[in-house]
Amino acid sequence: MTRRLAEVAKKVGVSEATVSRVLNSKPGVSESTRAAVLTALDVLGYERPTQLRGERARLVGLVVPDLGNPIFPALAEVLGGALAQRGFTPVLCTRTAGGLSEADYVDMLLEQQVSGVVFAGGHYAEADAPHEHYQKLLGLGLPVVLVNAASQALGFPCVATDDEVAVEQAFGHLTSLGHERVGLVLGPEDHVPSRRKLKAFTAAARAAGLDLGPEVVERSLFSLEGGQAVATRLVRAGVTGIICASDPLALGAIRAVRRLGMSVPHDVSIVGFDDSAFMNCTNPPLTTVRQPIEAVGRAAVTLLAGQIEGASVTAEELLFEPELVVRGSTAPVRARALAVAAL
């Protein structure tokens, strides 16, 4: 007990007597200090006293996919910083192959009595994935916010980049450069953001009077290797411009073009999505559609904090406008590229 008092007091920066007053529900301690002591107990792995176990810790779970895609560490940094400014301690949970599942993380976070959870790029964006753990959170009334487009039936507030506008911007950029044979690389078929991108792509092609059939649309896992595999098929199908649903997919597409003995952007132009770290340092620098992750992350935390404080929040989706960033991976279509597309 003495060791626990000392560790918690050191963590919070208060006296052991203050920690003792909190643990024994004694008066004379400010609410902010009391909350800090309880959070320190959770962080250090100590059990709360029985009379305090019903209270939520000032911990917030951040559940993200594996951190291989640079956009997710960047988003986690924004979310974590915004939470810390509001007095919450973020608990980062990353899904990796063979590791804990989302449902496992939810159970773990509930055991820690977290105040809320932010999900980014989770199973909620996959229509065919298991969603029982979301329904569990909904039933418990725990504050939750989703980042990125989600299945419509989940009932949580959502913050997302407008996928349809992103494709409209990318498609308009390529057609303005003279590209008429444009390809699209998406995620899996049940991936909701990819469905939205496909809808926008089809509408943009129709509006431009271009006859683009299903052979110019490919699906892949969100990886460099997946992008390379499907982009190879698109280039062989004669596309001169490719829109990719993530920056890693776009980097894979660049590799595919080079392996085919062609160049980017002189033979094939490529557009990514995210504007994740170092995309201006690639060769060539990647033209991409930038997600406003600072605005998205801060809006997610504002929505979550509102729920924690008892505000009524509707299950609506806030859509943020993306921005096309033109760099060196796109250029006007050339005669050689047109000849390849005609084959």
C-alpha positions, 0 to 999 in steps of 0.5 A, a space after each residue: 500500500 505504501 509503495 502504491 501511494 508513493 508511485 501514484 503521488 510521484 506520477 501525479 506530482 502530489 503528496 502521498 496524503 493527497 493520494 490517500 484522501 482520494 483513495 478513501 473518498 475524503 474531502 479536501 481534494 480538487 476535482 482535477 487532482 482527484 481525476 489525475 490520481 484515478 487516471 494514474 492508478 489506471 495507467 500504473 496498473 493498480 486496482 481502484 478501491 471498490 467504491 471508486 470502480 464505478 467511475 470512468 477513468 480519464 483514459 481514451 482508447 485509440 484503435 487504429 490499423 497497423 502503422 505501416 501506412 504513415 497516415 495512421 501514425 500521423 492521425 494518432 499523433 493529432 488525436 493523442 495531442 488533442 486528447 491530452 489538451 483536454 486532460 485525457 490519456 490516450 491508449 493506443 491499440 494497433 491491429 496487426 496480423 496475428 495480434 489482438 482483434 478489435 473485439 479483444 481491444 474493446 474488451 481490454 479497454 472496457 476492463 480499464 474503464 475508459 471514458 471513450 474510444 476513437 476508432 480509425 480505419 477499423 472494421 466499421 468501414 468494412 460492410 462484411 466484417 464482424 460488428 458485434 463489438 460496436 453493438 456492445 459499445 452502443 448498448 453500454 452507452 460508451 462515447 465512441 467516434 469513428 474516423 473514416 466512412 462507416 457502415 450506415 447502421 452502426 449509430 455512432 458519430 463519424 468524421 471523414 474526408 469526403 471520398 467522392 470529392 477526392 476522386 472528382 479532384 483527381 479525375 478532373 486533374 487527369 482529364 485536364 491533362 488530356 488523359 481519357 483512359 483513366 484507371 482506378 485502384 481501390 480497396 476490397 469490395 466491402 470497403 465503404 470509402 472505396 465504394 464511395 470512390 467508385 461511385 464518384 469515379 463512375 459519375 465523373 467518367 459519365 459526365 466527361 463522356 468517357 466510356 470506361 468499363 470495369 476493366 479499368 477498376 482494380 481492387 487490392 489490399 492497401 499495400 505497396 505490393 497490392 498496388 504494384 500487382 493491380 497497376 500492372 494489369 491496368 497499364 497492360 489494359 492501356 490506361 494512361 492515368 491511375 487514381 489510387 485509394 492510398 499513397 502506398 497503393 500509388 507507390 506500388 503503381 509507380 513501381 509497376 510502371 517502371 517494371 514494365 519499362 515505362 516511366 512516371 509521369 511521361 508514360 503513365 500519370 499516377 495520383 495517390 490519396 492521403 498525402 502522408 509523410 514523405 510523399 514530396 520526397 519520392 521519385 517523382 514526388 507524388 501528386 496526391 489528394 491530401 486528407 485534412 487530418 488535423 481538422 478531422 482529428 480535432 473534430 473527432 476529439 471534440 465530438 468524443 469530449 462532448 459525449 463524455 461531458 454528457 452532451 447529446 450527439 447525433 449519429 451524423 457524419 461530418 465530411 471534410 473537404 480534401 485538397 489536391 496537391 499537384 507534384 511530379 507524378 502527373 503530366 500531360 498525356 504524350 503521343 507514346 502513352 496514347 499509342 499504348 492506350 490504343 493497343 
